[in-house]
Amino acid sequence: MPERDYIYYDFTLSLCSRCLRRVDAKIIIKGDDVLMRKRCPEHGPEEVLIATDAAYYRRCRDFIKPGEAPLHPGTPTLHGCPYDCGLCPDHEQHSCLTLIEVTDRCNLTCPTCYAESSPSHGRHRTLAEVEAMLDVIVASEGRPDVVQISGGEPTIHPQFFEILDAARRRPIRHLMVNTNGIRIARDEEFTARLASYMPAFEVYLQFDSLREGPLVALRGKDLREVRQQALAHLNKYRLSTTLVVTLQQGQNTDEIGEIIDFALKQPCVRGVTFQPTQAAGRLEHFNPATDRYTLTQVRSDILRQSPVFTAADLIPVPCNPDALVMGYALKLGGEVIPLTRYLRPEDLLGVPGNTIVYEADQRLRSHLLRVFSTGNTVDGVAPELQALLCCLPQIAAPGLSYENIFRVIVMQFIDAYNFDVRAIKRSCVHIVSKDLKIIPFETMNMFYRDDKAHALVQLRRPQ
């Protein structure tokens, strides 16, 4: 009998990238590539590259941990995923990180913006609206892990510090501000006031490139001087900062190693988060055949471009291994030491059958899952890391502070092309909508923004 030129690996539900209808999909492996094949009754077949490292893709299954539900679902399950977001009872993961968009307005008009923000778009949320959003998160989580104040550009909100104070009055473990850095660069007093919210406070600084061309392509403006001045202020006040790099094929993917090296030299920077572009929002003319840049490609490029990390140092994040990769390094005595080497990989993964050994040790398991989670900022992870090292055999735990820790994350936001209902159900990065629903970030951008409401009504009708 003729043999197929691929291995059938799995089955899932996906979406037609044109009409967003739910469709069956199969996962196949051809060489090192993992592909999704699906067919829409109206628009025909699609084949999408979802990974370029079949061995790593398979290994992700060994890292899946049991889900943790929110305290209260926000909406019933009526139409099936992804048409019931709110969170519905069928969602498998609580909010490790929750965003609040305090404004639609922005002082940039980025070509890659998922929220269509600009100087003239939408409006600022009122303080009462923002407080209602914060209360929804607290009701869902009890004591939320990480809340990120976002936009638009949140620092242009006229009541910005009142919003931070409102967040501080609530039992939120860690607070972030997601910013393009323009106000931080131009107003040192503003930066000094931000630093007063430490500890358990972090700046999530947009930092896509060290070159003019990619910045103009991604942000519509050469922001090199702005970013350098922002970092000068952040370094002066030692304000804990993560550099956030939107990666787009053909623009800045060759700068990954250079950006990691640059970040390691900044006293305020605790890590870099790499985010491949999600095909949503203002991004136009996305071609999945040429523009797709997968999580495994980012991981491989980190390994190829940075001498700091090896394959054993960048592991799947247990709450959603299909969408998240994480690695830690310690900055000690002028050296950069990848944490996974320091922990000894054999303490984390057993060789026979790829069994996760830490599952057998409840203390070790508890600390490890808290460390390797998006529900922790770097300044908050130091005590957990100290405890984790103490649990491991033959490891002398140094007196660590957050200034010793450097974290790299790859965070892939799934879109209509590579939509996999299994990963969406495990999404732990959520956003509060205007109608006070808690929605996975990916599905928010695909279905739940204002301009998509009519399409969602159509999709909820029986097919």
C-alpha positions, 0 to 999 in steps of 0.5 A: 500500500502507498505510504503517506509522506507524513505522520498523523499525530493528533486531532483538534478544533481550529478556525477557518482563517477567513470566516472564523468558523470552527473546523476540524483540524489534524496535526501532522509531522513532516520531518522536523515541521509540525503542520495543521491541516483543516478544511472549511466547507465554504473556503476550502483547505488550509495548511499552516506551519505551527512548529519547526521542531517536532521533537520539542513540540512532542516534548511539550506534552510532558509539561502540561500541568492540571488546570487551575480554575478561577473562583467564579466563571463570568459567562455560561458555556452556550456556543462552545469555544471560542465563542463563550469567552468571559471566562466560561466554565469550560476554560482550563486556566485561571488568569496568571496575568490580566490586562486592563486597557485603561485607554484606547488612545496612544501617542503612536499609531503602530502598524502592528497594533492589535487594538487599533490605538492612535491619538484619535481612537476611542477614549480614556476609561473613567476611574470608576470604569477602571476600578470596576475592571480591577474588582472583576479581576479580584472577584475572579482570582481572590488575590490576582498574580499579575495585573498589567495596566495597558492601553493604548498608551496608559501613561497618557491617561490623565488619572494615571497615578490614581489608577495605580493607587486604585490597583495598590489598594487591592490584593494584587501581588504584582503590578505592571505598566505596559508602555512604549516609554515615551513619557518615561524618556521625556519626564524624569520626575514621572519615572521617579514617581513610578519607582515609588511603587516598587517593590512588586512593580514592573515596567513592561517596556516596548523594545522591538529593535536596535535599528531604525528600519524595523522600528519604522516598520513596526512602530511607524517611527524611529524610537531609538533615542526615546528607548535609550533615554527611557532606559537611562531613567529606568536605570537611574531609579533601578526600576524593574523592567522587562523589554518586550520585543514584537518579532516580525519575520523579515524585520527584526528576527536577526536581532534576538541575540543582540537584544538579549546581550543589550538587556543583560548590560542594563542594571534595571532590566530583569528579562526579555519577552519575545512575542511573534506577531499575532495576525490581528488588529491593524496588521494587514496583508499577513501571509501565513506562508511567508510571514508565520514565525512560530514559537519554535523558530523564536526558541531556535533563533535564541539558541543560535544567536545567544551564547548564553542559552542551550536547548536545555535552558529554555523549557515549556511553561506548564500552564500552557506549553504550546504558547509559552517558553521560559528560561532563567539565568543568574547574574552572579559575579559578572557571569551569566549562568543559565538556571536550568544548568544550575538546577541540573536538568535531570532533577527536573525531567526523568529520562525513562518515559520523560516522566517529570520527576518533580511531580513526586516531590510536592515541595519541589513541584510547588516551588517549580510551578510558581517559578516557571509561571507567567503569574510571577514578575522577576522581582516576585520570583526571588523568594520562590527561587531561593526555596526551589534551590533549597529543595534540590539535592547538592545545590547551594542556594546563594542569597538571591535578589531580583537583581540577580535574576534574568528571565527570557520568555517566548509568548506566542499569541495564537491567531485564526491561522494556527488556532488550536482549541486545546491551547486556547482553553489553557490560555492564562494571559487574559484581558478585561473587556469593556463589558467586564468579561475576562477574556483570553488575550488571543480571542479578544483580538479575534472576536471581542473588540468593538469592530468584531461584535457583528461577526461574533453574533453570526458565528454563534448561530447554529451552523 
